[in-house]
Amino acid sequence: MLSNNCAHPRPSTGQETAVEPLPQRQGQDAAIRSEQLFEGRSTLEIEHEGCRYFLRATRSGKLILTK
């Protein structure tokens, strides 16, 4: 179960360092950092079971998933 205690990162300065992998937690799926998914973009297109979804990162550090 995911907790709702996530800290919102500061806005990007363009000088980010290399991203370290998150530690594996026994019995849970692997976590992927959003920076790795977005690779500098603000929107990511996801295909799931034949449908297209869009994951968008807002300027305030929140994620919005739309169909």
Long-range contacts (C-beta under 8 A, 24 or more apart in sequence): 8-60, 8-61, 8-62, 9-61, 11-59, 11-61, 34-63
